[in-house]
Amino acid sequence: MLFEWLSRTDEPTNDFGDLVEDQAEQRASWNLTGLLERVLVEPLWPEYQDLVEQARSRLRDED
């Protein structure tokens, strides 16, 4: 879930840049994304989007 979110914040069409108060915060985000890219294999799996949705469901507050 964290990797998915970090990956989306790195897209040019998002508004995450408005939340960054200092370039160091953006650098930390990029560094963390890079670390996760080196160790995660799940984003390459065909069922990755299903895994992301399952993780979202587990993290949501119950209604």
Summary of the structure (lengths in Angstrom):
residues: 63
radius of gyration: 13.4
end to end distance: 20.4
largest distance: 37.5
contacts: 117
relative contact order: 0.14
helix: 68%
strand: 0%
